[in-house]
Amino acid sequence: MNVEVSTTSINAFEIYFGAFRSKNAIKNVKKADELFNSIKVIELTLESSKKSAEILSELLRKGTPFPNHHFFQTLY
């Protein structure tokens, strides 16, 4: 089975943020660089932002809350 590993630009931000805040930032940022250079990183576009807002608004209107920090990941 051939599977492509990917993540989002939002996840990349979170990983880099943690790396820069870590005790060994230089080493951890390099590890993050290696990871992101080896997988596909899906960018958040204006269109995906708009669609995300539309879907989340509809879920909230229906009373179905959705954790915002995981919301964008479901669109890819």
N, C-alpha and C positions, 0 to 999 in steps of 0.2 A: 504494500500500500504506500503510495507516494502522497505525503501530506506537506503542504506549505505552512511554515510557521510564520505568524504575523502578529503584530500588535498595533496599537494606535499611537498617534503623536501625544495624546493625553497620558497614556501609560508611560511613554518615554519621558515626559516631563516629570512624572511622579518618581520614576527610578533615578533620573539625574538629580532631582531635588534631594532625595535620600542620600545619594552618593556624595554630593557636595556638602551635606550636613554631617556626614560620618567622620569618625576619628581619622580614617585613612582615605581622605577625599581623593587624592591623586590616583591611588591604586583603584579605587572603586569607580571613578569616572572613566578610567581606561577600560575597566571591565564592562561598563555600560556601553562605551564606544564599540568594543568588540562585539557585544551582543547585537546592537542595532545595525552594525555593518554586516551581520550575518543573517538577518531576517528582514522581512518586508515590514515597513512602517507605513501604516495607512494614515493619511493626513485628514484632519478635520476641515472640511470645506464649508463655504457659505451655505451651499445647498443642504449638506448633511446637518448643519446647525439649525437651519430652518425646519427641516423635517423632524429633527429631534424635539424642537420646541413644540411643533404641532402635535406630535404623538404624546409628549409629556402633558401638554395642556388637556388633551382628550382624556388621558388616564386620570388626571386629577379631577376633571369635571365629573367623571364617573365615580369618583371616590376611591380610585385604585392608586394609592401612592406608590412611587417607584424611587429607589435610592438614586439621587442625581449623580453621584460619583461613579456609578456603573452604567448610567443610561446610554452614553455615547457608544460604549463598547457593543451594545446590542444592534447597532445600525450597520455594522460592517459584515 
